[in-house]
């Protein structure tokens, strides 16, 4: 605003047409507002598209009793080793708590509780308690 005032004062002093200069300045300010509005709408569209693409790959983990789940072993992250599996299991889901924790049962029928964020759906074949083929984890 200070620069605008100085430019208008200079145009008055030089006897230039002050009204034309003021109208031109207002027109420029309106164009800048249009550009800002366009940029704002473009950025909001971009954010919506990125949110859609991100959420498209999020899978809901809804477990039922009797499902087989592998358990993520976070302690193995500290040790090096390419062939060490970070997933143990599969374990059978016995009970589900309202806050997302699962009661799981291992091969020895020992029941333990784990956080629901540490398990995935198991996609493999199990025959008489033995793993026949591991396809992949979803």
C-alpha positions as CSV (number, residue, x, y, z in Angstrom):
1,X,0.0,0.0,0.0
2,X,2.9,2.3,0.7
3,X,4.3,1.9,-2.8
4,X,0.9,2.4,-4.3
5,X,0.5,5.7,-2.4
6,X,3.9,6.9,-3.6
7,X,3.3,6.0,-7.2
8,X,-0.1,7.9,-7.1
9,X,1.6,10.9,-5.5
10,X,4.3,10.9,-8.2
11,X,1.7,10.7,-11.0
12,X,-0.2,13.6,-9.4
13,X,3.0,15.6,-9.1
14,X,3.9,15.0,-12.8
15,X,0.3,16.0,-13.9
16,X,-0.4,12.6,-15.3
17,X,-3.9,11.3,-15.4
18,X,-4.4,10.0,-11.9
19,X,-7.8,8.4,-12.6
20,X,-6.6,6.2,-15.4
21,X,-3.6,5.1,-13.3
22,X,-5.8,4.3,-10.3
23,X,-8.2,2.3,-12.5
24,X,-5.3,0.4,-14.1
25,X,-3.9,-0.4,-10.6
26,X,-7.3,-1.7,-9.4
27,X,-7.5,-3.8,-12.5
28,X,-4.1,-5.3,-11.8
29,X,-5.1,-6.0,-8.2
30,X,-8.2,-7.8,-9.4
31,X,-6.1,-9.9,-11.8
32,X,-3.8,-10.9,-9.0
33,X,-6.8,-11.9,-6.9
34,X,-8.1,-14.1,-9.8
35,X,-4.7,-15.7,-10.0
36,X,-4.7,-16.4,-6.3
37,X,-8.1,-17.9,-6.5
38,X,-7.1,-20.1,-9.4
39,X,-4.0,-21.3,-7.6
40,X,-6.1,-22.0,-4.5
41,X,-8.6,-24.1,-6.4
42,X,-5.9,-25.9,-8.3
43,X,-4.1,-26.8,-5.1
44,X,-7.3,-28.0,-3.4
45,X,-8.0,-30.2,-6.5
46,X,-4.5,-31.6,-6.3
47,X,-4.8,-32.3,-2.6
48,X,-8.1,-34.1,-3.2
49,X,-6.6,-36.3,-6.0
50,X,-3.6,-37.2,-3.9
51,X,-5.8,-38.1,-0.9
52,X,-7.9,-40.3,-3.2
53,X,-4.8,-42.0,-4.6
54,X,-3.3,-42.5,-1.1
55,X,-6.5,-43.9,0.4
56,X,-7.1,-46.2,-2.6
57,X,-4.3,-48.4,-1.4
58,X,-5.2,-48.5,2.3
59,X,-6.8,-51.9,3.1
60,X,-9.2,-52.2,6.0
61,X,-8.1,-54.9,8.3
62,X,-11.3,-56.5,9.6
63,X,-10.6,-59.9,11.2
64,X,-13.0,-62.6,12.2
65,X,-12.6,-65.4,14.7
66,X,-10.9,-68.3,13.0
67,X,-8.9,-66.2,10.5
68,X,-5.2,-67.0,10.1
69,X,-2.8,-64.0,10.6
70,X,1.0,-63.7,10.6
71,X,2.5,-61.6,13.4
72,X,5.1,-58.9,12.6
73,X,8.2,-59.2,14.8
74,X,9.5,-55.6,15.2
75,X,12.6,-56.7,17.1
76,X,14.1,-58.2,14.0
77,X,14.3,-54.7,12.4
78,X,17.4,-53.9,14.5
79,X,19.4,-56.9,13.2
80,X,20.8,-57.2,9.7
81,X,20.0,-60.2,7.6
82,X,18.3,-60.5,4.3
83,X,16.9,-63.9,4.8
84,X,15.4,-63.4,8.2
85,X,11.6,-63.2,8.1
86,X,10.0,-60.5,10.1
87,X,6.7,-62.3,10.1
88,X,5.9,-65.2,12.4
89,X,3.0,-67.5,12.1
90,X,0.3,-68.1,11.0
91,X,-1.7,-67.8,14.1
92,X,-5.4,-68.3,14.6
93,X,-7.6,-65.5,15.8
94,X,-9.6,-66.5,18.9
95,X,-11.2,-63.3,20.0
96,X,-11.3,-59.6,19.0
97,X,-11.5,-56.8,21.4
98,X,-13.4,-53.6,20.7
99,X,-10.3,-51.5,20.5
100,X,-8.5,-53.6,17.8
101,X,-6.4,-56.0,19.9
102,X,-6.6,-59.7,18.9
103,X,-6.3,-62.8,21.0
104,X,-4.3,-65.3,18.9
105,X,-3.6,-69.0,19.4
106,X,-0.4,-70.6,18.3
107,X,0.3,-74.3,17.4
108,X,0.6,-75.2,21.1
109,X,-2.9,-73.8,21.8
110,X,-1.3,-70.9,23.9
111,X,-3.5,-67.8,23.7
112,X,-1.8,-64.4,23.7
113,X,-3.0,-60.9,22.9
114,X,-1.4,-58.7,20.2
115,X,-2.0,-55.3,18.7
116,X,-4.2,-55.4,15.6
117,X,-1.7,-53.2,13.7
118,X,1.0,-55.9,13.9
119,X,-1.0,-58.5,12.0
120,X,-2.2,-59.0,8.4
121,X,-4.4,-61.4,6.6
122,X,-2.6,-64.7,5.8
123,X,-3.0,-65.8,2.2
124,X,-1.6,-69.3,2.1
125,X,-2.6,-72.9,2.5
126,X,-2.5,-74.7,5.9
127,X,-3.2,-78.4,6.1
128,X,-3.5,-80.1,9.5
129,X,-1.7,-77.2,11.2
130,X,1.2,-77.3,8.8
131,X,2.0,-74.7,6.2
132,X,1.7,-76.2,2.7
133,X,2.4,-73.2,0.5
134,X,2.9,-69.5,1.2
135,X,1.5,-67.3,-1.5
136,X,2.0,-63.8,-0.1
137,X,0.9,-61.5,2.6
138,X,-1.6,-58.9,1.7
